[in-house]
């Protein structure tokens, strides 16, 4: 089931140029919690974050979505909260940003509409970004994570990025 509940109350610090320096298209990077805080990847108001996996869809020249998946220990479980920033082709300001939730929190979340979901799809992603396991390496390609079965929600991004690359 897609996570299409968005909380815009959270905003990371990097701008589009900052995100592009942190993570190139179709790749991922993993940062410790302390490094992620120092880089502004963790929005103010977030609980304690142990590590963050950052990824980017598609091509930086076209619509691109950056994500930061926050890993936190919640009792004996690992809690994941994916944060997204979507930049439409030619724009330096995100048209969509916030944390994707699996539930509706009164006064905090909104349901994404078809227009927003279409924009996300144009980036080569979906709202169902999730890790089945933390990446073993600190960096690599989304294809590697996909092939290992460790990431979902970027399957379409992989195909779209491959198609753009082949043209």
N, C-alpha and C positions, 0 to 999 in steps of 0.2 A: 504494500500500500504506500502510495506516495505521501511524503511529508509535505503537505502544502499549506501549513500554518506557519506564518512568518511573524516574527517579532522584530519591528524596526527600532526598538528601544536600545539596541546595541549597535555600535559602529566602531570598527577597527580604525586605526590611524593611517595606514598607508593609502596613498592615492594610486591611480592607475599605473603611473611610472614606478612607484614604490613596489606595487605588487609584481610588476613585470621583472624587476630586479631580484625579487625574492624567489620567484618561480617562473621559469619559461613555460610557454604553452605545451600541453600534453605531458607535463612532468609533475613530480611531487618532491617535496622536501619535508623533513621531520625536524622539529626544533624542540629543545627542552622547554619546560614551562618558563624558567627564568629568562631564557633567550627570547621566547615568544613575547613575554611581557615587555622586555627591553625594546623589541622591534615594533611594539604597538599592535601586535597581532591579536591580543586579547583585549576585547572592549572593556571599558570601565563598567563595573557592576557584575562581572562574571565571577563565579566562585573560583576556588583554587584549581588551577589547571596544571596537570603533570607534564603533558607534552602536547604538541600541536602538529598535525600533518596538513601541509598546504599543497594545493594542486591548482592547475589551470587548464581550462578546456581550450580547444580550437586554436585560432590564430589571433595574435594581438592586434592585427590590422582590422579584423572583423569583430563581430560580437563575441565577447569572451567573458567567461565567468571564472572568478577566482573563488576558491573555498578554503576555509581553515576549519579543520575538524578538531575540536577540543576534546582531549581525553582527560577525564577526571575519575578518581577513585571515589565511588559512592558505596560505602560499606565494603562488601566483598565483590562488588560489580564494577566494571568499567563503564562509565557513562560517557556517551558521545553527543556532542552538540555541534552540528555543522553550521558554520557561518558562511554566507555567500555575499559576493559583490559582483554585479553584472554590469558590464560596460558595453553599450551598443556601439556599433560601427561608427567611428569618428568622434565619439564622445569621450571626454576626460572626466566626466562625473558619472557615478553609478546611477542607473535608473532603478535598480532594485538592490537592497542590501538588508541584512539582518540575519537572525538565527532561525533556522528551520526547526520546527517542533513537530512531534508526532501527535500532539494533543492540542486542544483548544484551551487557552488560559484566558479567562475573562479579563478584558481590559488590557491585555498584553499582546495577544496574537490576532492576526487577520487571516482570512482565507484568501489565498492567491486566486485571482480570476483567470479566465482563459487567455486574455491578452498578456498577462505576466507569465503564465505557463508557456505560452508561445515564444516569448522573448527568451526564456530559459532554454527551451528546446533549440532555438536558433543559435545558442552558444555551444550546442552539442552536449547538453547535460539534461538532467532531470532534477526534480526536487528530492529524489530518494537517494541521496548521497549517504553511503554508510560503509564502514569498514567491518569486515568479518574478523580481521586480526590486524594488529598494529604492524606496519611495515617493518621488515627486518633491517633494511638499510636506511640511511639518513637521506638518500636521494635516489631518483631513478625515474623511469617513465611510467605513465599511467597504464601502458600496455603490460609492463611487468606485473603490476599489482593486479590487473584484470586477469592475466594468464594464471596467476597464483591463486585466484579466487578470493583475494583480500579486499577488493573494493567493488562496490556496485553503484550504479547511478551515473557512471561515466562510460558505460558501454557504447552509447551513441556518440559520445565525444570522441572516442577512439576511432570509430568508423568515419565520422565527419572529418576529423583531423587527417586521417589517412587519405580520404578522397581529395581534400584540398592539396595535400602534399603531392599526390600523383598527377595533378593537373599542370 
